[in-house]
């Protein structure tokens, strides 16, 4: 997958672009539908202000959130994608720095690890996974997240349940 990454207003103490690629690399081992050189995903590391605006405009929610995902392919279309052909836009992901930092602090985890989790979560949404409609969907999505994060050496973020 080709990643188009833009980092705005995130601290320079970490290579956020590399983290995005690492999260994707770990994820394709548990969600092979994402392992296509034809796919393109845009990832924006930005501020709460910008994510708030996106959340309000596209989801009707007047608040910032940690990560937004905007899929451009249906799951069935992704699964049917031939190995050869023109590039296909999978979708967009936007991460809000202030919310991500606050949540990492509240969970007492490194910002890098929490961000990796949110990237994995966002990519899974782009791949057609969800956690809203049923407990079984949520459990299946969380299982994929935990498996991908383990490949990165990151502890189960749901382990406190």
C-alpha positions in Angstrom: 0.0 0.0 0.0 1.2 3.5 -0.8 0.9 5.9 2.1 0.5 9.7 1.6 1.4 11.0 5.1 1.3 14.6 6.3 2.4 15.6 9.8 1.2 19.0 11.1 1.7 20.1 14.7 2.9 16.8 16.1 6.2 16.8 18.2 9.4 16.0 16.4 10.7 13.5 18.9 9.3 10.6 16.9 9.3 9.6 13.3 5.5 9.5 12.8 5.7 8.5 9.1 7.8 5.4 10.0 5.3 4.5 12.8 2.5 4.6 10.3 4.4 2.2 8.0 5.3 -0.1 10.9 1.6 -0.2 12.0 0.5 -1.0 8.5 3.2 -3.7 8.1 2.1 -5.4 11.3 -1.5 -5.1 10.3 -1.2 -6.8 6.9 -0.1 -9.9 8.7 -3.5 -10.2 10.3 -5.7 -8.4 7.7 -4.4 -9.6 4.3 -7.0 -7.5 2.4 -4.7 -4.5 3.1 -1.7 -6.1 1.5 -2.1 -4.6 -2.0 0.3 -2.4 -3.9 -2.7 -0.9 -5.7 -4.1 0.7 -2.5 -3.4 4.3 -1.5 -4.2 5.8 1.9 -3.9 9.3 3.1 -2.8 9.8 6.7 -3.0 13.2 8.4 -1.4 13.8 11.8 -3.0 17.1 12.8 -4.7 19.0 15.7 -7.8 18.7 17.7 -9.1 21.8 15.9 -8.9 20.3 12.5 -10.2 16.9 13.5 -13.1 18.7 15.3 -14.0 20.4 12.0 -13.8 17.2 10.1 -15.9 15.3 12.7 -18.5 18.1 12.6 -18.7 18.3 8.8 -18.6 14.6 8.0 -20.1 12.9 11.0 -22.3 15.6 12.5 -20.4 15.4 15.9 -19.4 18.8 17.3 -16.2 17.7 19.1 -12.7 16.4 18.4 -12.0 12.7 18.5 -8.7 10.7 18.5 -8.9 9.2 15.0 -11.2 9.6 12.0 -11.4 7.1 9.1 -13.0 7.9 5.8 -13.2 4.7 3.7 -13.6 5.0 0.0 -14.0 1.3 -0.9 -16.6 -1.1 0.3 -15.3 -4.2 2.0 -16.6 -6.5 -0.8 -14.8 -4.3 -3.4 -11.6 -4.4 -1.3 -11.7 -8.2 -1.1 -12.4 -8.5 -4.8 -9.5 -6.2 -5.8 -7.3 -7.8 -8.4 -3.6 -7.9 -7.9 -3.0 -5.9 -11.1 -4.6 -2.7 -12.2 -4.7 1.0 -11.5 -4.2 2.5 -8.1 -7.3 2.5 -5.8 -7.9 5.0 -3.0 -8.7 3.0 0.1 -9.4 6.1 2.2 -8.2 8.8 4.6 -7.2 8.7 8.3 -6.8 11.8 10.5 -5.3 11.8 14.0 -5.8 14.6 16.6 -2.6 15.3 18.5 -4.0 16.8 21.7 -6.7 14.0 22.1 -4.1 11.3 21.4 -1.7 12.8 23.9 -4.4 13.2 26.6 -5.6 9.6 26.1 -2.0 8.2 26.2 -1.4 10.1 29.5 -4.7 8.9 31.0 -3.8 5.3 30.0 -0.2 5.7 31.2 1.1 4.5 27.8 3.6 6.0 25.4 2.1 8.4 22.8 3.9 6.4 20.2 2.2 3.1 21.3 -1.3 4.8 21.6 -0.8 6.3 18.2 0.1 3.0 16.7 -3.1 1.5 18.1 -5.2 4.3 16.6 -3.5 3.8 13.2 -4.3 0.1 13.3 -7.8 0.9 14.3 -8.2 3.5 11.5 -6.8 1.1 8.9 -9.2 -1.6 10.0 -12.1 0.8 9.5 -10.8 1.6 6.0 -10.8 -2.2 5.4 -14.5 -2.4 6.3 -14.3 -3.5 9.9 -16.5 -1.9 12.5 -17.3 -2.0 16.2 -20.5 -0.1 16.4 -23.3 -2.4 15.2 -22.7 -5.5 17.4 -20.6 -6.9 20.2 -19.3 -9.6 17.9 -18.1 -7.1 15.3 -16.3 -5.2 18.1 -14.7 -8.4 19.5 -13.5 -9.4 16.0 -12.0 -5.9 15.3 -10.4 -5.8 18.7 -8.8 -9.2 18.2 -7.2 -8.0 14.9 -6.0 -4.9 16.7 -4.4 -6.9 19.5 -2.7 -9.3 17.1 -1.3 -6.5 15.0 -0.1 -4.5 18.1 1.6 -7.7 19.5 3.7 -7.8 16.3 4.9 -4.3 17.3 5.6 -5.3 20.9 2.7 -3.2 22.2 0.6 -4.6 25.0 -3.1 -5.4 24.6 -4.9 -2.0 25.0 -8.1 -3.8 26.0 -6.4 -5.9 28.6 -7.9 -4.0 31.5 -11.3 -5.5 30.9 
